[in-house]
């Protein structure tokens, strides 16, 4: 009806067998080189796996999306003979932990020259999160280990500036001497 909000429901069950220990070398016997359950499970384990699959196959699609049967009730009904352990339900929410600072951090290994190569025609470096699709546009001068401005566009106080502001001779002279030493040894 007009004005009604359309809502979707989704449901499903994933069945997984967990190895009891280190897995031996497996030769896949399934189609297209895929591993079949019989390649991994033998004896009782194989029977248990087949029974669990057989029970799961008895579920109607409509039962998977409720709301008449809750997921916990469905599992108990299906697998009551296997004495299932039901854990507390957890709310599912979509989320991503990406942010501009993490993108900056990832790009911090690049030189100003590398960053220039990444800069587009609009003069920005762009990055897209492959997980949530977030799109980032960052100023090239705020990126890489030779960045000259911070994320807000303010000039960065660089180490070299700090050194030149210090009294002439002492700190920079000491650094130079240290830098020259390997050359002198090679010459000698
Ligand atoms: Zn993201």
Backbone and ligand atoms as CSV (ligand in chain L), in Angstrom:
chain,resi,resn,atom,element,x,y,z
A,1,UNK,N,N,0.849,-1.204,0.000
A,1,UNK,CA,C,0.000,0.000,0.000
A,1,UNK,C,C,0.878,1.245,0.000
A,2,UNK,N,N,0.349,2.320,-0.559
A,2,UNK,CA,C,1.111,3.565,-0.615
A,2,UNK,C,C,1.455,4.034,0.793
A,3,UNK,N,N,2.690,4.426,0.973
A,3,UNK,CA,C,3.097,4.929,2.284
A,3,UNK,C,C,3.681,3.855,3.172
A,4,UNK,N,N,3.430,2.593,2.860
A,4,UNK,CA,C,4.000,1.522,3.678
A,4,UNK,C,C,5.500,1.386,3.405
A,5,UNK,N,N,6.263,1.155,4.456
A,5,UNK,CA,C,7.695,0.939,4.273
A,5,UNK,C,C,7.935,-0.548,4.019
A,6,UNK,N,N,8.657,-0.835,2.945
A,6,UNK,CA,C,8.955,-2.225,2.626
A,6,UNK,C,C,10.129,-2.696,3.483
A,7,UNK,N,N,9.984,-3.819,4.117
A,7,UNK,CA,C,11.060,-4.346,4.955
A,7,UNK,C,C,11.479,-5.727,4.475
A,8,UNK,N,N,12.756,-5.963,4.539
A,8,UNK,CA,C,13.297,-7.259,4.146
A,8,UNK,C,C,13.733,-8.023,5.391
A,9,UNK,N,N,13.560,-9.329,5.331
A,9,UNK,CA,C,14.086,-10.178,6.399
A,9,UNK,C,C,15.041,-11.172,5.757
A,10,UNK,N,N,16.071,-11.508,6.445
A,10,UNK,CA,C,17.022,-12.495,5.918
A,10,UNK,C,C,17.377,-13.467,7.029
A,11,UNK,N,N,17.660,-14.695,6.666
A,11,UNK,CA,C,18.033,-15.686,7.670
A,11,UNK,C,C,18.863,-16.782,7.038
A,12,UNK,N,N,19.582,-17.494,7.842
A,12,UNK,CA,C,20.379,-18.586,7.314
A,12,UNK,C,C,21.061,-19.346,8.435
A,13,UNK,N,N,21.540,-20.505,8.123
A,13,UNK,CA,C,22.297,-21.315,9.081
A,13,UNK,C,C,23.594,-21.743,8.411
A,14,UNK,N,N,24.696,-21.532,9.082
A,14,UNK,CA,C,25.970,-22.031,8.559
A,14,UNK,C,C,26.414,-23.200,9.420
A,15,UNK,N,N,26.694,-24.284,8.772
A,15,UNK,CA,C,27.149,-25.485,9.468
A,15,UNK,C,C,28.652,-25.615,9.241
A,16,UNK,N,N,29.385,-25.763,10.320
A,16,UNK,CA,C,30.841,-25.827,10.179
A,16,UNK,C,C,31.403,-26.901,11.098
A,17,UNK,N,N,32.302,-27.675,10.558
A,17,UNK,CA,C,32.990,-28.656,11.399
A,17,UNK,C,C,34.369,-28.109,11.723
A,18,UNK,N,N,34.736,-28.186,12.986
A,18,UNK,CA,C,36.030,-27.647,13.393
A,18,UNK,C,C,37.004,-28.798,13.622
A,19,UNK,N,N,38.206,-28.676,13.112
A,19,UNK,CA,C,39.182,-29.754,13.291
A,19,UNK,C,C,39.569,-29.914,14.764
A,20,UNK,N,N,39.743,-31.155,15.192
A,20,UNK,CA,C,40.105,-31.420,16.586
A,20,UNK,C,C,41.571,-31.114,16.841
A,21,UNK,N,N,42.378,-31.176,15.803
A,21,UNK,CA,C,43.807,-30.907,15.957
A,21,UNK,C,C,44.395,-30.506,14.621
A,22,UNK,N,N,45.702,-30.633,14.519
A,22,UNK,CA,C,46.370,-30.302,13.265
A,22,UNK,C,C,45.857,-31.219,12.153
A,23,UNK,N,N,45.582,-30.632,11.005
A,23,UNK,CA,C,45.040,-31.399,9.886
A,23,UNK,C,C,46.181,-32.052,9.111
A,24,UNK,N,N,46.011,-33.326,8.779
A,24,UNK,CA,C,47.016,-33.965,7.928
A,24,UNK,C,C,46.887,-33.451,6.493
A,25,UNK,N,N,47.828,-33.796,5.672
A,25,UNK,CA,C,47.764,-33.430,4.245
A,25,UNK,C,C,46.475,-34.004,3.651
A,26,UNK,N,N,45.694,-33.151,2.967
A,26,UNK,CA,C,44.409,-33.586,2.426
A,26,UNK,C,C,44.473,-33.649,0.908
A,27,UNK,N,N,43.998,-34.766,0.345
A,27,UNK,CA,C,43.870,-34.819,-1.114
A,27,UNK,C,C,42.401,-34.615,-1.453
A,28,UNK,N,N,42.137,-33.568,-2.239
A,28,UNK,CA,C,40.762,-33.203,-2.579
A,28,UNK,C,C,40.213,-34.147,-3.626
A,29,UNK,N,N,39.028,-34.709,-3.356
A,29,UNK,CA,C,38.433,-35.655,-4.306
A,29,UNK,C,C,37.151,-35.112,-4.916
A,30,UNK,N,N,36.779,-33.869,-4.565
A,30,UNK,CA,C,35.534,-33.303,-5.094
A,30,UNK,C,C,35.693,-32.745,-6.492
A,31,UNK,N,N,34.589,-32.244,-7.034
A,31,UNK,CA,C,34.592,-31.649,-8.363
A,31,UNK,C,C,35.487,-30.420,-8.388
A,32,UNK,N,N,36.175,-30.193,-9.469
A,32,UNK,CA,C,37.053,-29.029,-9.647
A,32,UNK,C,C,38.096,-28.925,-8.539
A,33,UNK,N,N,38.535,-30.055,-8.033
A,33,UNK,CA,C,39.578,-30.054,-7.021
A,33,UNK,C,C,39.136,-29.558,-5.658
A,34,UNK,N,N,37.825,-29.516,-5.408
A,34,UNK,CA,C,37.325,-29.056,-4.107
A,34,UNK,C,C,37.403,-30.182,-3.078
A,35,UNK,N,N,37.594,-29.784,-1.825
A,35,UNK,CA,C,37.651,-30.766,-0.746
A,35,UNK,C,C,36.231,-31.182,-0.365
A,36,UNK,N,N,35.997,-32.479,-0.243
A,36,UNK,CA,C,34.701,-32.984,0.208
A,36,UNK,C,C,34.801,-33.347,1.686
A,37,UNK,N,N,33.632,-33.448,2.337
A,37,UNK,CA,C,33.644,-33.780,3.756
A,37,UNK,C,C,34.334,-35.128,3.996
A,38,UNK,N,N,34.174,-36.058,3.044
A,38,UNK,CA,C,34.771,-37.386,3.227
A,38,UNK,C,C,36.298,-37.358,3.137
A,39,UNK,N,N,36.854,-36.254,2.595
A,39,UNK,CA,C,38.317,-36.115,2.546
A,39,UNK,C,C,38.868,-35.787,3.938
A,40,UNK,N,N,38.023,-35.201,4.776
A,40,UNK,CA,C,38.474,-34.714,6.087
A,40,UNK,C,C,37.961,-35.591,7.226
A,41,UNK,N,N,36.688,-36.019,7.104
A,41,UNK,CA,C,36.046,-36.722,8.214
A,41,UNK,C,C,35.902,-38.210,7.928
A,42,UNK,N,N,36.255,-39.023,8.924
A,42,UNK,CA,C,36.098,-40.471,8.791
A,42,UNK,C,C,35.264,-41.021,9.949
A,43,UNK,N,N,34.716,-42.203,9.746
A,43,UNK,CA,C,34.027,-42.924,10.819
A,43,UNK,C,C,32.894,-42.146,11.449
A,44,UNK,N,N,32.898,-42.082,12.797
A,44,UNK,CA,C,31.828,-41.420,13.537
A,44,UNK,C,C,31.700,-39.954,13.155
A,45,UNK,N,N,32.856,-39.285,12.977
A,45,UNK,CA,C,32.828,-37.867,12.620
A,45,UNK,C,C,32.073,-37.659,11.314
A,46,UNK,N,N,32.319,-38.552,10.377
A,46,UNK,CA,C,31.654,-38.459,9.076
A,46,UNK,C,C,30.150,-38.676,9.222
A,47,UNK,N,N,29.772,-39.648,10.049
A,47,UNK,CA,C,28.344,-39.924,10.287
A,47,UNK,C,C,27.671,-38.715,10.933
A,48,UNK,N,N,28.356,-38.116,11.927
A,48,UNK,CA,C,27.795,-36.945,12.613
A,48,UNK,C,C,27.567,-35.792,11.637
A,49,UNK,N,N,28.550,-35.599,10.780
A,49,UNK,CA,C,28.458,-34.504,9.811
A,49,UNK,C,C,27.288,-34.735,8.853
A,50,UNK,N,N,27.167,-35.972,8.361
A,50,UNK,CA,C,26.073,-36.277,7.433
A,50,UNK,C,C,24.714,-36.126,8.117
A,51,UNK,N,N,24.628,-36.539,9.383
A,51,UNK,CA,C,23.352,-36.432,10.104
A,51,UNK,C,C,22.981,-34.963,10.303
A,52,UNK,N,N,23.970,-34.135,10.695
A,52,UNK,CA,C,23.702,-32.713,10.913
A,52,UNK,C,C,23.215,-32.057,9.616
A,53,UNK,N,N,23.831,-32.442,8.497
A,53,UNK,CA,C,23.403,-31.896,7.208
A,53,UNK,C,C,22.001,-32.365,6.839
A,54,UNK,N,N,21.733,-33.632,7.119
A,54,UNK,CA,C,20.417,-34.194,6.822
A,54,UNK,C,C,19.341,-33.462,7.622
A,55,UNK,N,N,19.600,-33.217,8.908
A,55,UNK,CA,C,18.635,-32.510,9.760
A,55,UNK,C,C,18.426,-31.083,9.277
A,56,UNK,N,N,19.525,-30.447,8.896
A,56,UNK,CA,C,19.423,-29.056,8.440
A,56,UNK,C,C,18.614,-28.953,7.151
A,57,UNK,N,N,18.724,-29.980,6.319
A,57,UNK,CA,C,17.988,-29.973,5.051
A,57,UNK,C,C,16.477,-30.036,5.245
A,58,UNK,N,N,16.021,-30.388,6.453
A,58,UNK,CA,C,14.578,-30.474,6.699
A,58,UNK,C,C,13.966,-29.099,6.971
A,59,UNK,N,N,14.809,-28.066,7.058
A,59,UNK,CA,C,14.306,-26.717,7.350
A,59,UNK,C,C,13.691,-26.099,6.104
A,60,UNK,N,N,12.491,-25.517,6.280
A,60,UNK,CA,C,11.868,-24.759,5.185
A,60,UNK,C,C,12.468,-23.343,5.205
A,61,UNK,N,N,12.608,-22.742,4.011
A,61,UNK,CA,C,13.168,-21.386,3.935
A,61,UNK,C,C,12.461,-20.418,4.884
A,62,UNK,N,N,11.124,-20.513,4.925
A,62,UNK,CA,C,10.334,-19.563,5.708
A,62,UNK,C,C,10.670,-19.648,7.198
A,63,UNK,N,N,11.104,-20.857,7.625
A,63,UNK,CA,C,11.423,-21.033,9.048
A,63,UNK,C,C,12.704,-20.268,9.432
A,64,UNK,N,N,13.541,-20.000,8.445
A,64,UNK,CA,C,14.813,-19.333,8.729
A,64,UNK,C,C,14.652,-17.837,8.997
A,65,UNK,N,N,13.534,-17.266,8.572
A,65,UNK,CA,C,13.389,-15.817,8.732
A,65,UNK,C,C,12.376,-15.447,9.804
A,66,UNK,N,N,11.885,-16.437,10.555
A,66,UNK,CA,C,10.969,-16.128,11.639
A,66,UNK,C,C,9.719,-15.424,11.101
A,67,UNK,N,N,9.008,-14.668,11.945
A,67,UNK,CA,C,9.268,-14.516,13.377
A,67,UNK,C,C,8.591,-15.579,14.231
A,68,UNK,N,N,7.850,-16.519,13.604
A,68,UNK,CA,C,7.099,-17.489,14.413
A,68,UNK,C,C,8.038,-18.433,15.163
A,69,UNK,N,N,9.188,-18.777,14.543
A,69,UNK,CA,C,10.168,-19.636,15.219
A,69,UNK,C,C,11.438,-18.822,15.451
A,70,UNK,N,N,11.869,-18.694,16.689
A,70,UNK,CA,C,13.109,-17.957,16.949
A,70,UNK,C,C,14.299,-18.828,16.534
A,71,UNK,N,N,15.446,-18.220,16.200
A,71,UNK,CA,C,16.614,-19.013,15.800
A,71,UNK,C,C,16.998,-20.058,16.838
A,72,UNK,N,N,16.929,-19.703,18.119
A,72,UNK,CA,C,17.295,-20.660,19.170
A,72,UNK,C,C,16.345,-21.851,19.180
A,73,UNK,N,N,15.037,-21.565,19.074
A,73,UNK,CA,C,14.052,-22.645,19.055
A,73,UNK,C,C,14.266,-23.558,17.860
A,74,UNK,N,N,14.613,-22.932,16.735
A,74,UNK,CA,C,14.834,-23.715,15.514
A,74,UNK,C,C,16.011,-24.673,15.695
A,75,UNK,N,N,17.100,-24.171,16.292
A,75,UNK,CA,C,18.285,-25.016,16.499
A,75,UNK,C,C,17.980,-26.170,17.446
A,76,UNK,N,N,17.233,-25.863,18.503
A,76,UNK,CA,C,16.885,-26.910,19.470
A,76,UNK,C,C,15.997,-27.956,18.804
A,77,UNK,N,N,15.033,-27.474,18.018
A,77,UNK,CA,C,14.126,-28.403,17.344
A,77,UNK,C,C,14.883,-29.322,16.382
A,78,UNK,N,N,15.814,-28.731,15.647
A,78,UNK,CA,C,16.562,-29.508,14.659
A,78,UNK,C,C,17.545,-30.485,15.301
A,79,UNK,N,N,18.290,-29.962,16.284
A,79,UNK,CA,C,19.447,-30.716,16.779
A,79,UNK,C,C,19.305,-31.147,18.238
A,80,UNK,N,N,18.063,-31.302,18.739
A,80,UNK,CA,C,17.896,-31.595,20.176
A,80,UNK,C,C,18.592,-32.887,20.583
A,81,UNK,N,N,18.669,-33.844,19.653
A,81,UNK,CA,C,19.322,-35.110,20.016
A,81,UNK,C,C,20.831,-34.963,20.137
A,82,UNK,N,N,21.374,-33.893,19.544
A,82,UNK,CA,C,22.826,-33.650,19.609
A,82,UNK,C,C,23.190,-32.812,20.840
A,83,UNK,N,N,22.161,-32.508,21.659
A,83,UNK,CA,C,22.354,-31.690,22.866
A,83,UNK,C,C,23.112,-30.408,22.553
A,84,UNK,N,N,22.479,-29.516,21.773
A,84,UNK,CA,C,23.179,-28.287,21.366
A,84,UNK,C,C,23.370,-27.315,22.532
A,85,UNK,N,N,24.446,-26.557,22.464
A,85,UNK,CA,C,24.671,-25.463,23.401
A,85,UNK,C,C,24.280,-24.172,22.684
A,86,UNK,N,N,23.374,-23.417,23.238
A,86,UNK,CA,C,22.921,-22.166,22.614
A,86,UNK,C,C,23.543,-20.991,23.371
A,87,UNK,N,N,24.258,-20.166,22.659
A,87,UNK,CA,C,24.871,-18.991,23.287
A,87,UNK,C,C,23.912,-17.803,23.206
A,88,UNK,N,N,24.170,-16.783,24.038
A,88,UNK,CA,C,23.346,-15.578,24.013
A,88,UNK,C,C,23.428,-14.943,22.619
A,89,UNK,N,N,22.304,-14.395,22.197
A,89,UNK,CA,C,22.289,-13.766,20.876
A,89,UNK,C,C,23.094,-12.465,20.915
A,90,UNK,N,N,23.666,-12.139,19.794
A,90,UNK,CA,C,24.413,-10.885,19.676
A,90,UNK,C,C,23.804,-10.044,18.574
A,91,UNK,N,N,23.700,-8.761,18.856
A,91,UNK,CA,C,23.153,-7.847,17.866
A,91,UNK,C,C,24.146,-7.706,16.716
A,92,UNK,N,N,23.631,-7.763,15.520
A,92,UNK,CA,C,24.486,-7.611,14.345
A,92,UNK,C,C,24.333,-6.195,13.807
A,93,UNK,N,N,25.439,-5.525,13.588
A,93,UNK,CA,C,25.381,-4.169,13.047
A,93,UNK,C,C,26.517,-3.984,12.060
A,94,UNK,N,N,26.247,-3.238,11.003
A,94,UNK,CA,C,27.301,-2.963,10.052
A,94,UNK,C,C,28.162,-1.824,10.583
A,95,UNK,N,N,29.454,-1.983,10.469
A,95,UNK,CA,C,30.330,-0.916,10.924
A,95,UNK,C,C,31.703,-1.056,10.324
A,96,UNK,N,N,32.477,0.019,10.363
A,96,UNK,CA,C,33.837,-0.006,9.843
A,96,UNK,C,C,34.669,0.917,10.723
A,97,UNK,N,N,35.903,0.520,10.968
A,97,UNK,CA,C,36.755,1.312,11.866
A,97,UNK,C,C,37.676,2.249,11.089
A,98,UNK,N,N,37.413,2.418,9.801
A,98,UNK,CA,C,38.314,3.282,9.023
A,98,UNK,C,C,38.079,4.758,9.357
A,99,UNK,N,N,39.099,5.558,9.203
A,99,UNK,CA,C,38.963,7.015,9.321
A,99,UNK,C,C,40.149,7.671,8.621
A,100,UNK,N,N,40.068,8.976,8.461
A,100,UNK,CA,C,41.086,9.711,7.700
A,100,UNK,C,C,42.473,9.560,8.330
A,101,UNK,N,N,42.536,9.505,9.660
A,101,UNK,CA,C,43.838,9.381,10.331
A,101,UNK,C,C,44.517,8.057,9.964
A,102,UNK,N,N,43.715,6.986,9.868
A,102,UNK,CA,C,44.294,5.681,9.510
A,102,UNK,C,C,44.804,5.703,8.068
A,103,UNK,N,N,44.079,6.402,7.192
A,103,UNK,CA,C,44.532,6.521,5.805
A,103,UNK,C,C,45.857,7.280,5.776
A,104,UNK,N,N,45.925,8.374,6.538
A,104,UNK,CA,C,47.172,9.148,6.629
A,104,UNK,C,C,48.328,8.282,7.129
A,105,UNK,N,N,48.013,7.479,8.117
A,105,UNK,CA,C,49.035,6.602,8.700
A,105,UNK,C,C,49.553,5.601,7.666
A,106,UNK,N,N,48.643,5.038,6.878
A,106,UNK,CA,C,49.020,4.087,5.828
A,106,UNK,C,C,49.934,4.751,4.799
A,107,UNK,N,N,49.670,6.025,4.521
A,107,UNK,CA,C,50.437,6.740,3.496
A,107,UNK,C,C,51.704,7.383,4.060
A,108,UNK,N,N,51.923,7.233,5.360
A,108,UNK,CA,C,53.039,7.932,5.997
A,108,UNK,C,C,54.407,7.391,5.582
A,109,UNK,N,N,54.428,6.216,4.928
A,109,UNK,CA,C,55.705,5.627,4.507
A,109,UNK,C,C,56.198,6.213,3.184
A,110,UNK,N,N,55.353,7.019,2.522
A,110,UNK,CA,C,55.713,7.507,1.184
A,110,UNK,C,C,56.394,8.871,1.229
A,111,UNK,N,N,57.275,9.072,0.239
A,111,UNK,CA,C,57.977,10.351,0.114
A,111,UNK,C,C,57.058,11.356,-0.577
A,112,UNK,N,N,57.467,12.618,-0.549
A,112,UNK,CA,C,56.700,13.667,-1.223
A,112,UNK,C,C,56.582,13.361,-2.714
A,113,UNK,N,N,57.638,12.760,-3.284
A,113,UNK,CA,C,57.629,12.411,-4.714
A,113,UNK,C,C,56.560,11.344,-5.005
A,114,UNK,N,N,56.516,10.309,-4.120
A,114,UNK,CA,C,55.497,9.261,-4.274
A,114,UNK,C,C,54.097,9.855,-4.170
A,115,UNK,N,N,53.927,10.748,-3.199
A,115,UNK,CA,C,52.612,11.363,-2.970
A,115,UNK,C,C,52.198,12.169,-4.204
A,116,UNK,N,N,53.155,12.835,-4.825
A,116,UNK,CA,C,52.858,13.603,-6.044
A,116,UNK,C,C,52.311,12.686,-7.129
A,117,UNK,N,N,52.884,11.472,-7.238
A,117,UNK,CA,C,52.396,10.502,-8.233
A,117,UNK,C,C,50.960,10.085,-7.953
A,118,UNK,N,N,50.554,10.118,-6.693
A,118,UNK,CA,C,49.202,9.684,-6.310
A,118,UNK,C,C,48.195,10.826,-6.421
A,119,UNK,N,N,48.686,12.043,-6.621
A,119,UNK,CA,C,47.804,13.209,-6.621
A,119,UNK,C,C,47.042,13.293,-7.949
A,120,UNK,N,N,45.727,13.491,-7.860
A,120,UNK,CA,C,44.909,13.523,-9.085
A,120,UNK,C,C,44.860,14.929,-9.689
A,121,UNK,N,N,44.109,15.065,-10.800
A,121,UNK,CA,C,44.047,16.331,-11.543
A,121,UNK,C,C,43.488,17.463,-10.675
A,122,UNK,N,N,42.668,17.104,-9.690
A,122,UNK,CA,C,42.098,18.133,-8.808
A,122,UNK,C,C,43.055,18.512,-7.680
A,123,UNK,N,N,44.255,17.937,-7.698
A,123,UNK,CA,C,45.242,18.284,-6.683
A,123,UNK,C,C,45.017,17.597,-5.349
A,124,UNK,N,N,44.265,16.488,-5.349
A,124,UNK,CA,C,44.006,15.767,-4.100
A,124,UNK,C,C,44.444,14.312,-4.229
A,125,UNK,N,N,44.717,13.700,-3.081
A,125,UNK,CA,C,44.964,12.262,-3.042
A,125,UNK,C,C,43.679,11.622,-2.518
A,126,UNK,N,N,43.148,10.657,-3.262
A,126,UNK,CA,C,41.897,10.038,-2.836
A,126,UNK,C,C,42.135,8.586,-2.421
A,127,UNK,N,N,41.324,8.125,-1.501
A,127,UNK,CA,C,41.397,6.734,-1.051
A,127,UNK,C,C,39.981,6.254,-0.768
A,128,UNK,N,N,39.688,5.008,-1.196
A,128,UNK,CA,C,38.375,4.423,-0.934
A,128,UNK,C,C,38.539,3.205,-0.047
A,129,UNK,N,N,37.743,3.127,1.001
A,129,UNK,CA,C,37.780,1.958,1.870
A,129,UNK,C,C,37.129,0.794,1.139
A,130,UNK,N,N,37.869,-0.319,1.015
A,130,UNK,CA,C,37.360,-1.482,0.297
A,130,UNK,C,C,36.266,-2.201,1.083
A,131,UNK,N,N,36.150,-1.876,2.355
A,131,UNK,CA,C,35.177,-2.578,3.186
A,131,UNK,C,C,33.836,-1.842,3.235
A,132,UNK,N,N,33.857,-0.544,3.590
A,132,UNK,CA,C,32.591,0.181,3.772
A,132,UNK,C,C,32.302,1.156,2.651
A,133,UNK,N,N,33.287,1.374,1.749
A,133,UNK,CA,C,33.050,2.265,0.619
A,133,UNK,C,C,33.275,3.730,0.930
A,134,UNK,N,N,33.746,4.059,2.133
A,134,UNK,CA,C,34.006,5.465,2.485
A,134,UNK,C,C,35.043,6.042,1.520
A,135,UNK,N,N,34.837,7.299,1.136
A,135,UNK,CA,C,35.721,7.965,0.183
A,135,UNK,C,C,36.464,9.091,0.909
A,136,UNK,N,N,37.789,9.075,0.788
A,136,UNK,CA,C,38.591,10.097,1.452
A,136,UNK,C,C,39.319,10.945,0.414
A,137,UNK,N,N,39.315,12.257,0.629
A,137,UNK,CA,C,40.085,13.176,-0.218
A,137,UNK,C,C,41.015,13.950,0.702
A,138,UNK,N,N,42.315,13.771,0.467
A,138,UNK,CA,C,43.288,14.349,1.388
A,138,UNK,C,C,44.248,15.264,0.631
A,139,UNK,N,N,44.680,16.313,1.300
A,139,UNK,CA,C,45.605,17.238,0.670
A,139,UNK,C,C,46.991,16.595,0.608
A,140,UNK,N,N,47.620,16.569,-0.585
A,140,UNK,CA,C,48.904,15.869,-0.716
A,140,UNK,C,C,49.977,16.363,0.257
A,141,UNK,N,N,49.960,17.665,0.551
A,141,UNK,CA,C,51.012,18.199,1.432
A,141,UNK,C,C,50.847,17.743,2.884
A,142,UNK,N,N,49.681,17.121,3.188
A,142,UNK,CA,C,49.478,16.637,4.556
A,142,UNK,C,C,49.826,15.149,4.655
A,143,UNK,N,N,50.398,14.579,3.569
A,143,UNK,CA,C,50.635,13.131,3.530
A,143,UNK,C,C,52.120,12.780,3.404
A,144,UNK,N,N,52.454,11.575,3.821
A,144,UNK,CA,C,53.817,11.078,3.682
A,144,UNK,C,C,54.732,11.603,4.770
A,145,UNK,N,N,55.959,11.059,4.780
A,145,UNK,CA,C,56.880,11.453,5.860
A,145,UNK,C,C,57.497,12.825,5.641
A,146,UNK,N,N,57.229,13.400,4.458
A,146,UNK,CA,C,57.721,14.759,4.211
A,146,UNK,C,C,56.583,15.778,4.238
A,147,UNK,N,N,55.477,15.431,4.909
A,147,UNK,CA,C,54.321,16.325,4.983
A,147,UNK,C,C,54.733,17.690,5.534
A,148,UNK,N,N,54.128,18.742,4.977
A,148,UNK,CA,C,54.451,20.095,5.440
A,148,UNK,C,C,53.295,20.740,6.187
A,149,UNK,N,N,52.100,20.147,6.048
A,149,UNK,CA,C,50.951,20.655,6.805
A,149,UNK,C,C,50.263,19.501,7.524
A,150,UNK,N,N,49.525,19.823,8.580
A,150,UNK,CA,C,48.811,18.765,9.299
A,150,UNK,C,C,47.416,18.561,8.691
A,151,UNK,N,N,46.615,17.689,9.296
A,151,UNK,CA,C,45.301,17.341,8.751
A,151,UNK,C,C,44.390,18.560,8.611
A,152,UNK,N,N,44.583,19.571,9.480
A,152,UNK,CA,C,43.732,20.767,9.435
A,152,UNK,C,C,44.299,21.825,8.487
A,153,UNK,N,N,45.460,21.539,7.876
A,153,UNK,CA,C,46.054,22.498,6.953
A,153,UNK,C,C,47.009,23.482,7.608
A,154,UNK,N,N,47.320,23.280,8.890
A,154,UNK,CA,C,48.271,24.166,9.573
A,154,UNK,C,C,49.700,23.718,9.293
A,155,UNK,N,N,50.629,24.677,9.127
A,155,UNK,CA,C,52.024,24.296,8.857
A,155,UNK,C,C,52.580,23.436,9.983
A,156,UNK,N,N,53.347,22.400,9.588
A,156,UNK,CA,C,53.967,21.531,10.582
A,156,UNK,C,C,55.301,22.117,11.017
A,157,UNK,N,N,55.595,22.051,12.297
A,157,UNK,CA,C,56.916,22.439,12.791
A,157,UNK,C,C,57.852,21.278,12.493
A,158,UNK,N,N,58.784,21.477,11.571
A,158,UNK,CA,C,59.666,20.380,11.166
A,158,UNK,C,C,60.934,20.352,12.013
A,159,UNK,N,N,61.542,19.170,12.090
A,159,UNK,CA,C,62.762,18.995,12.870
A,159,UNK,C,C,63.866,19.934,12.398
A,160,UNK,N,N,63.970,20.065,11.048
A,160,UNK,CA,C,65.034,20.902,10.491
A,160,UNK,C,C,64.861,22.352,10.930
A,161,UNK,N,N,63.602,22.823,10.946
A,161,UNK,CA,C,63.335,24.199,11.373
A,161,UNK,C,C,63.782,24.384,12.811
A,162,UNK,N,N,63.467,23.370,13.624
A,162,UNK,CA,C,63.829,23.443,15.038
A,162,UNK,C,C,65.347,23.513,15.184
A,163,UNK,N,N,66.061,22.751,14.342
A,163,UNK,CA,C,67.514,22.722,14.413
A,163,UNK,C,C,68.116,24.062,13.993
A,164,UNK,N,N,67.557,24.659,12.926
A,164,UNK,CA,C,68.123,25.921,12.442
A,164,UNK,C,C,67.809,27.055,13.395
A,165,UNK,N,N,66.716,26.884,14.193
A,165,UNK,CA,C,66.355,27.922,15.154
A,165,UNK,C,C,67.292,27.880,16.361
A,166,UNK,N,N,67.932,26.720,16.563
A,166,UNK,CA,C,68.841,26.571,17.708
A,166,UNK,C,C,70.144,27.335,17.434
A,167,UNK,N,N,70.903,27.653,18.480
A,167,UNK,CA,C,72.166,28.364,18.283
A,167,UNK,C,C,73.046,27.682,17.224
A,168,UNK,N,N,73.616,28.463,16.350
A,168,UNK,CA,C,74.389,27.922,15.224
A,168,UNK,C,C,75.612,27.154,15.739
A,169,UNK,N,N,75.944,26.065,15.094
A,169,UNK,CA,C,77.174,25.353,15.427
A,169,UNK,C,C,76.956,24.083,16.210
A,170,UNK,N,N,76.331,24.185,17.388
A,170,UNK,CA,C,76.317,23.023,18.286
A,170,UNK,C,C,75.592,21.773,17.752
A,171,UNK,N,N,74.217,21.760,17.668
A,171,UNK,CA,C,73.564,20.491,17.329
A,171,UNK,C,C,73.834,20.061,15.882
A,172,UNK,N,N,73.745,21.008,14.927
A,172,UNK,CA,C,73.890,20.621,13.524
A,172,UNK,C,C,75.332,20.194,13.237
A,173,UNK,N,N,76.295,20.857,13.859
A,173,UNK,CA,C,77.700,20.500,13.660
A,173,UNK,C,C,77.980,19.087,14.136
A,174,UNK,N,N,77.411,18.720,15.282
A,174,UNK,CA,C,77.610,17.380,15.842
A,174,UNK,C,C,77.025,16.328,14.909
A,175,UNK,N,N,75.841,16.604,14.344
A,175,UNK,CA,C,75.197,15.659,13.423
A,175,UNK,C,C,76.064,15.444,12.192
A,176,UNK,N,N,76.654,16.522,11.679
A,176,UNK,CA,C,77.495,16.438,10.483
A,176,UNK,C,C,78.713,15.543,10.720
A,177,UNK,N,N,79.334,15.735,11.847
A,177,UNK,CA,C,80.526,14.954,12.160
A,177,UNK,C,C,80.192,13.467,12.153
A,178,UNK,N,N,79.029,13.127,12.758
A,178,UNK,CA,C,78.597,11.738,12.814
A,178,UNK,C,C,78.364,11.193,11.414
A,179,UNK,N,N,77.805,12.032,10.546
A,179,UNK,CA,C,77.485,11.610,9.190
A,179,UNK,C,C,78.734,11.393,8.354
A,180,UNK,N,N,79.800,12.120,8.645
A,180,UNK,CA,C,81.016,12.042,7.832
A,180,UNK,C,C,81.850,10.809,8.170
A,181,UNK,N,N,81.715,10.346,9.380
A,181,UNK,CA,C,82.611,9.292,9.864
A,181,UNK,C,C,82.747,8.058,8.957
A,182,UNK,N,N,81.630,7.473,8.459
A,182,UNK,CA,C,81.790,6.270,7.633
A,182,UNK,C,C,82.640,6.517,6.386
A,183,UNK,N,N,82.476,7.704,5.777
A,183,UNK,CA,C,83.263,8.044,4.585
A,183,UNK,C,C,84.757,8.047,4.909
A,184,UNK,N,N,85.058,8.673,6.045
A,184,UNK,CA,C,86.468,8.800,6.440
A,184,UNK,C,C,87.096,7.404,6.638
A,185,UNK,N,N,86.317,6.510,7.236
A,185,UNK,CA,C,86.830,5.156,7.446
A,185,UNK,C,C,87.083,4.436,6.128
A,186,UNK,N,N,86.133,4.644,5.180
A,186,UNK,CA,C,86.270,3.976,3.886
A,186,UNK,C,C,87.513,4.467,3.156
A,187,UNK,N,N,87.784,5.784,3.319
A,187,UNK,CA,C,88.946,6.364,2.635
A,187,UNK,C,C,90.235,5.836,3.254
A,188,UNK,N,N,90.221,5.618,4.584
A,188,UNK,CA,C,91.421,5.178,5.264
A,188,UNK,C,C,91.621,3.708,5.049
L,1,ZN,ZN,ZN,35.667,1.771,5.977
